[in-house]
Amino acid sequence: MNTIDTDYLVVGAGAAGMAFVDALIADGDAEVVMVDRQYRPGGHWNHAYPFVRLHQPSAIYGVNSRRLGTDSIDALGSDAGLYERATGAEICGYFQQVLNQTLLPSGQVRFFGMSDYLGDWKHDHVFRSRMTGTCTRVNVRKKVVDTTYLQATVPATHKPAFTVDGGVRFCPAGGIVDQVEPPGGYTVLGGGKTAMDVCYWLLAHGVDPERIRWVRPRDTWALSRRGFQPLDLMHLTIGEFAAALRALAEAESLDDLYRRLEAGGQLRRFDKTVVPTMFRGAILSDAEFDALVQIKRVVRKGHVKRITSDRILLAEGEVETGLDELHVDCTASGFRSNPAIPIFGPACITTQGLVGGFTTFSAALIGYVEAVRGDDREKNALLQPVSPLNNPIDWINAYMGFLRIADLQAGAGGHQDLAEWLDRARLNLTGGMSRHMDDPRIVNALDDIAQCRDAAVENGRRLLETMNVPV
Ligand SMILES: Cc1cc2nc3c(=O)[nH]c(=O)nc-3n(C[C@H](O)[C@H](O)[C@H](O)COP(=O)(O)OP(=O)(O)OC[C@H]3O[C@@H](n4cnc5c(N)ncnc54)[C@H](O)[C@@H]3O)c2cc1C
C-alpha cells in the first residue's frame, strides 16, 4: 500500500471542502490532501438539474479568495433588482478553476479524485482509487476533515422511497428538459426547493398553472431573497434582519413570531389557509413567489408510496393519475438532518452550518479559525454549529447563529482578527459593512438591532425551551 503524509486530510471536495481548504491555506502553511469519490470538485452541483441556480447571490458563494460571477445586479427576470445567482454549470466550472488555478498551484494541496475514503475518522486513514483499486494510507499530522456529515442528495442520484409501475411517465427533476412530446399534465412530487424550481421552470416555459399538480407532503415557509443581499444592497439585508430580530424580541409564541415575520414580508407561504410545518431555509424572490402561488391543484395526503398506471397511492389516501401524466421526482432530501455536533473534535473537524445554510461561508470561517487558533475548546466556543433547518422552530436557532456572527464582526470578545476577517470576507453577507457606515439606512437599522438584540436572544431562548429544542 502507498503511504503519504499530510497535515490535513479533507474528505469531500464539494463546496464545503473547497471553501474550507481555500481559507485554511490562505492563513497558514498547512499541507492538505483532498479526497473525493467524484472526478472533479463541486460535489452535488455536478449532478444538479440543468436549470438549477443558487438560492443566494453568487457574490457570497464559493471560496473566499475568488469571485464567482461578476457581482452584478440582474436587470431582467425573476430577480430583477437583486444580485445575480450562478447556474449549476457556472458553479462546477468555478470550482474546477479554484482547484486548478488556486489550490493546486499553492503547492500546499494535493487532490485525489475518483477515490473513496475508507478510514475511521480517527486515526486510520485509507482511500481507495475507483479506477485502479489501489489503496493509499494517509498519515495525518493534524486532523481529518469530514465535509460529508450533512451530505447533500439530489434528484438525479437519489433513489425514491416509493415504487413506480412500468409504463408510468416518470423522471427526476432534470428530466423535464428532455421531454419531446407534451404530456397531458405535470405532477410535481415534493414540497421543497427543487419542487419550487421545477414548478417555476414549468410556468416560465408557458405551462398553464392548471396543468400542474403539486404533491406537497408538508407546506413550507420560504424566506424572501430581498433579505439576503450583499454589497450595494446590504441596507436591505440589515433592514430585514433588524425587522426579524424585532419580531423575535416581541413574539409571544412561535405562531405569533411567524405572524409577525409574514406581516413584515421576511417569510412567505403559498397558501394562507394552511399553516406550514416545514422550514428548510428556501429563499425565493417575490416574482418567483407570485408565480408559484398560481398553482392551486395541491395534493396534501402525505408521502407518495406508489404510482400505478391510474393512481398515486399516498400515506393518507390516493388520487387519480394517467399514462399521459408526467410525474416529476423532487423528493430528494437535499441534505441530511444530522444533529449539530462540536465542529473541532480531537481527531476530526466536522464542517457544519454556522447560520443555517450559507455552507461556504461557514466552511471558510471554520478553515480560518483552524488556521489561526490552537485550542479546540476555544474554537468550539467561538464557532457553534446550527442544526440543519427542517421545522419552523429552527428559524430561531438560525437567527441566533446570525447574531453570533454579527457579534463577532462587531468585535465581541475582543477577537479583533475575526472581526477584520469577517469584514473583508467576500462570503460574508455583511462583509465590507465598515465601508457603508455613512449610509443612514444601515446606521438606523444597526441602532434598531442594538436596541432589541438582548430581548431577542432572551425571548428566542424562551421559545426554544418551550418547544424543548436545544439552544
Ligand atoms: C438545488 C440546491 C441549491 C442550493 N443553493 C444553495 C445556496 O444558494 N447557498 C448555500 O449556501 N447552499 C445551497 N445549497 C446547499 C448546498 O448543498 C451547499 O451549498 C453545498 O453545495 C453543499 O456542499 P457540501 O460540500 O457540504 O456537500 P456535497 O456537495 O454533497 O459534497 C460532498 C462531497 O463529498 C464526497 N464524498 C462523500 N463521501 C465520500 C467518501 N467516503 N469518500 C470520498 N468522497 C466522499 C462526495 O462525492 C461529494 O463530492 C443548495 C443545495 C441544493 C440541492
The ligand as an SDF file (V2000), in Angstrom:
LIG
                    3D

 53 58  0  0  0  0  0  0  0  0999 V2000
  -30.6300   22.9500   -5.5300 C   0  0  0  0  0  0  0  0  0  0  0  0
  -29.7500   23.3910   -4.4070 C   0  0  0  0  0  0  0  0  0  0  0  0
  -29.4490   24.7490   -4.2600 C   0  0  0  0  0  0  0  0  0  0  0  0
  -28.6420   25.1730   -3.2110 C   0  0  0  0  0  0  0  0  0  0  0  0
  -28.3570   26.5100   -3.0690 N   0  0  0  0  0  0  0  0  0  0  0  0
  -27.5680   26.9070   -2.0450 C   0  0  0  0  0  0  0  0  0  0  0  0
  -27.2250   28.2770   -1.8610 C   0  0  0  0  0  0  0  0  0  0  0  0
  -27.6390   29.1460   -2.6050 O   0  0  0  0  0  0  0  0  0  0  0  0
  -26.4190   28.6080   -0.8270 N   0  0  0  0  0  0  0  0  0  0  0  0
  -25.9390   27.6750    0.0450 C   0  0  0  0  0  0  0  0  0  0  0  0
  -25.1980   28.0130    0.9640 O   0  0  0  0  0  0  0  0  0  0  0  0
  -26.2590   26.3900   -0.1070 N   0  0  0  0  0  0  0  0  0  0  0  0
  -27.0530   25.9840   -1.1080 C   0  0  0  0  0  0  0  0  0  0  0  0
  -27.3640   24.6760   -1.2480 N   0  0  0  0  0  0  0  0  0  0  0  0
  -26.8770   23.7430   -0.2430 C   0  0  0  0  0  0  0  0  0  0  0  0
  -25.6790   23.0370   -0.8400 C   0  0  0  0  0  0  0  0  0  0  0  0
  -25.8800   21.7250   -0.5290 O   0  0  0  0  0  0  0  0  0  0  0  0
  -24.3660   23.6050   -0.3670 C   0  0  0  0  0  0  0  0  0  0  0  0
  -24.1860   24.9150   -0.8240 O   0  0  0  0  0  0  0  0  0  0  0  0
  -23.1440   22.8420   -0.8350 C   0  0  0  0  0  0  0  0  0  0  0  0
  -23.0810   22.7010   -2.2240 O   0  0  0  0  0  0  0  0  0  0  0  0
  -23.0120   21.5280   -0.1330 C   0  0  0  0  0  0  0  0  0  0  0  0
  -21.6720   21.1840   -0.2710 O   0  0  0  0  0  0  0  0  0  0  0  0
  -21.0190   20.0740    0.5910 P   0  0  0  0  0  0  0  0  0  0  0  0
  -19.5720   20.1230    0.2830 O   0  0  0  0  0  0  0  0  0  0  0  0
  -21.4240   20.2370    2.0070 O   0  0  0  0  0  0  0  0  0  0  0  0
  -21.6970   18.7030    0.1190 O   0  0  0  0  0  0  0  0  0  0  0  0
  -21.6180   17.8920   -1.2450 P   0  0  0  0  0  0  0  0  0  0  0  0
  -21.8370   18.7540   -2.4020 O   0  0  0  0  0  0  0  0  0  0  0  0
  -22.5410   16.7410   -1.0580 O   0  0  0  0  0  0  0  0  0  0  0  0
  -20.1180   17.3710   -1.2970 O   0  0  0  0  0  0  0  0  0  0  0  0
  -19.6550   16.2810   -0.5430 C   0  0  0  0  0  0  0  0  0  0  0  0
  -18.5770   15.5840   -1.3530 C   0  0  0  0  0  0  0  0  0  0  0  0
  -18.0520   14.5280   -0.5670 O   0  0  0  0  0  0  0  0  0  0  0  0
  -17.7960   13.4240   -1.4010 C   0  0  0  0  0  0  0  0  0  0  0  0
  -17.7890   12.2180   -0.5570 N   0  0  0  0  0  0  0  0  0  0  0  0
  -18.7620   11.7890    0.2780 C   0  0  0  0  0  0  0  0  0  0  0  0
  -18.3920   10.6630    0.9220 N   0  0  0  0  0  0  0  0  0  0  0  0
  -17.1490   10.3790    0.4670 C   0  0  0  0  0  0  0  0  0  0  0  0
  -16.2280    9.3320    0.7450 C   0  0  0  0  0  0  0  0  0  0  0  0
  -16.4570    8.3600    1.6590 N   0  0  0  0  0  0  0  0  0  0  0  0
  -15.0470    9.3370    0.0810 N   0  0  0  0  0  0  0  0  0  0  0  0
  -14.7700   10.2920   -0.8290 C   0  0  0  0  0  0  0  0  0  0  0  0
  -15.6010   11.3080   -1.1140 N   0  0  0  0  0  0  0  0  0  0  0  0
  -16.7670   11.3540   -0.4750 C   0  0  0  0  0  0  0  0  0  0  0  0
  -18.9000   13.4640   -2.4330 C   0  0  0  0  0  0  0  0  0  0  0  0
  -18.5270   12.8060   -3.6120 O   0  0  0  0  0  0  0  0  0  0  0  0
  -19.0810   14.9730   -2.6450 C   0  0  0  0  0  0  0  0  0  0  0  0
  -18.3200   15.4590   -3.7300 O   0  0  0  0  0  0  0  0  0  0  0  0
  -28.1530   24.2270   -2.2950 C   0  0  0  0  0  0  0  0  0  0  0  0
  -28.4510   22.8670   -2.4440 C   0  0  0  0  0  0  0  0  0  0  0  0
  -29.2380   22.4460   -3.4960 C   0  0  0  0  0  0  0  0  0  0  0  0
  -29.5480   20.9680   -3.6190 C   0  0  0  0  0  0  0  0  0  0  0  0
  1  2  1  0
  2  3  1  0
  2 52  2  0
  3  4  2  0
  4  5  1  0
  4 50  1  0
  5  6  2  0
  6  7  1  0
  6 13  1  0
  7  8  2  0
  7  9  1  0
  9 10  1  0
 10 11  2  0
 10 12  1  0
 12 13  2  0
 13 14  1  0
 14 15  1  0
 14 50  1  0
 15 16  1  0
 16 17  1  0
 16 18  1  0
 18 19  1  0
 18 20  1  0
 20 21  1  0
 20 22  1  0
 22 23  1  0
 23 24  1  0
 24 25  2  0
 24 26  1  0
 24 27  1  0
 27 28  1  0
 28 29  2  0
 28 30  1  0
 28 31  1  0
 31 32  1  0
 32 33  1  0
 33 34  1  0
 33 48  1  0
 34 35  1  0
 35 36  1  0
 35 46  1  0
 36 37  1  0
 36 45  1  0
 37 38  2  0
 38 39  1  0
 39 40  1  0
 39 45  2  0
 40 41  1  0
 40 42  2  0
 42 43  1  0
 43 44  2  0
 44 45  1  0
 46 47  1  0
 46 48  1  0
 48 49  1  0
 50 51  2  0
 51 52  1  0
 52 53  1  0
M  END
$$$$
